[in-house]
């Protein structure tokens, strides 16, 4: 029995825009609005965990920018 061929690695969805500046008040990256621990562990998260965080990012952005409704 031969091993099954592997294709190229699957890309991981990320909100990173390569603007890495951390806001002191919120401790969020002002480029992607993730925490430093989320950024550091991103590749270890499941697709569902990453999707849940990504769903929160627009709200985090609004909070950081002061547009609370």
N, C-alpha and C positions, 0 to 999 in steps of 0.2 A: 504494500500500500504506500503510495507516495504522498508526501505532505501537500496540503492544498496551497496553491500560490497566494501570496499576500499582495495586495495592491499597495498603492502609495498610502502613507498615513492620512487618516481623515483629518481635515482641518477642524479646529475648535472655534466655535463662534465666540467673538470677543467684542466688547464695546470700545476697546482701546483706540484712541485717535492720536496716540503718540504725543500727547501734551500732558506731561507728567509733573503736575504742580499740586501739592497737597495744601488744602485750606486748613489753617490752624484751628479755626473755630469748629468746623464740622469733622475734621480728620478725613475728608473725602478728597479724592483726586478731582481736580477741576476740569480734567479732560474727559473722564469717563464716569465720574461720580461713584466709583467703588471705593471701599476701604482698603487700606494697605494689606490687611490680612486676606481680603477677597482677591486682590491682585496677585499676591504671593502664592495663593493656593489654587488659582484659577484652573490650571491644567489638571488638578487632582479632583475637581468637582465633577459630578455627573451632569449630563445634558440637562436634566430636570432642575438641578440646583443652579446651574448657570442661567437657565431660562427664568427661574424665579427671581434671581438677582437682577437680571436685565429688565424684567417687568417693573421693578422698583425704581430704576434709574431716572425716568422722567420726573417722578415725584421728588426724588432727592435733589435733582437739578433745580426744581422750582423752589425748594426749601432753601438751598444754598444761595440762590439768587434773590431771595426775599419776595417772591411772588406768591405768597400763601394766599389762598382764597377763602 
